[in-house]
Amino acid sequence: MDRQWKANVTVAAVIERDGRFLVVEEDTVDGRRFNQPAGHLERGESLVDAVTREVLEETGHHFVPEGLVGVYMADKGDGSDVTYLRFAFFGRVTGVEPARALDDGIVAARWLSGDELAALRDAHRSPLVGRCVADYLAGRRFGLELLYRHEDQA
């Protein structure tokens, strides 16, 4: 019996301040790449908790999600059967811990303009990086009430 295929659930944060976007510069197996603060949903975690955690771990910034930009699906692109289901949030930062150690592989957190980020398209970790920013700039916004998590009551 074949194992049921499942997408990898990820979260990402589109954070804009004064026309600049918070991104991470990271070393990957494919070389130096740029991405929104992003990562995998962990067992038992809500999507909102996951994106809040990932932003802190990857950038040292405290993030308050205010809504969704969109939900995206993309294959890894290496011929494998890996597919990512990305929940992209927008929101604001409320503080930063400049001395905080960042996740392994993260070189730096950077604030880049939309033009600067677009100029780095060939170094984006995923085609979803540019798409999420474009959707954000186009005004795509969905409330957090779109998300529901059922929790058993003891």
N, C-alpha and C positions, 0 to 999 in steps of 0.2 A: 504494500500500500504506500503510495507517494505521500510525502508530507505536504500539508496544505501550504501554499505560497502566501506570504504575508509581506506587506510593505513595511519599511522602516519608518517609524513616526519620528519626525523631527520638528523642532520649533526654531524660529528665527525672530529677531527684533529689528524692525526698521525704525531707527531713532534719528530724528532730524532736529537740529538746533541751529538757528541763524543761517539756514541754507546749506548746512553741512551735515553729513551722515556719519554716524559712529560705525566704523567697520574694524575688523581685525585683520591684521597681516599675520599670516601663519606659514610655517614650513610644513609641507605635506610630502607624500611620496612622489607627487608630480611637480615638486618645486615650490617656490614662494607663491602664495595665493592670497586673495582678498575675499572676505566673506562678511555677511552680517554676523553679529554675535549669534551663534546657533549651536544646536546639538540635539542629542537624542533624548526622547522622553524616557524616563526611568520608571520601573515598575512601582505602582502605587502612587505615582505623582500626577497631579493635575497638569494640564497644558499651561495654565497661567503660572503655576509654581515652577514648571520646567523652564520656561523662557526667562523668568525672573532669576533663577539660579544660573542659567547659562550666561546671561549678560554679566552677572557679578563675577563668575569664574573666569570669563574670557576677557573682560575689560576693566574690572574693578569698579564699575559703575552700578549704583542701585537703580533699578528700573521698575517703573510702575506701568504695566500694560493698560491701555485704555480701550483697545479694540483690535479687530483683525483687519489686515489689509487683504488677505485672501488665503485660500488653501490651494496648494500646488502639488503636482505630482510629476516626477521626473525620474527616468532611468539613470543609473550611475554612468552609463555611457562607455563602459569598458567591455561590453559583450557579456557581462554576467547577468544574472536574473535579479540583481539588486535594484529596487525601486524605492525612492524616498517620497513620503507624503509629508509635506512641509506646511505647518501652520505658522504664517507670518503675522506677527503682532506689530502694532504701532503703540507708542506711548512716550513717556518722558523719563529723564533721569532726575533723581532727587539728591544725588551726592556721589562722591567718588572716594575710593580708598587708594590713593596714589602709591602707597607702599605695598599693596596687596600683590602677592605672587600670582601670576596668571597661569592658566592651564598650560600643560606641556605642549610645545609646538607653536604657541602664540608668541610672535615676535614683539608686537605692539598693538595697542588700540589707537586708531587714528580717526580724526574728523576730516572727511574729504567732501568737497563739493560734488554735486551731481556730475559736473563735467569732468572732474578729476577721476571720479569712480568710473565713468563711462570710458575714459581714455585707457583705463586698466582692464578693459573687457577681456582681453586674452589671458589675463591673470586671475580672473574670477574663479572661485572654487567650483561654482556651478552656474549654469545659465539662469538659474532662478535669482541670483543676486541682482542682476540688472532688471529682470522682470518685476521683482518685488518693489524696487525703487520706482520704476515707471508707473506701476499701479498706484503706489502711494502718491506720487506727484500728480496723477490723474484724478486724485480725490477718492479712491476706493477706500471705504471705511465701513466696517460692520461691527455692531456692538458685541460686547462680551456675552450678552444674554443669548447669543447664538450657540454658545457652548453649554452643554449639560453633562454633568457627571453624576451617575447614580452611585450612591454609597449605601450599602446595607446598614440598616439601623439595628443595633444589638438589643 
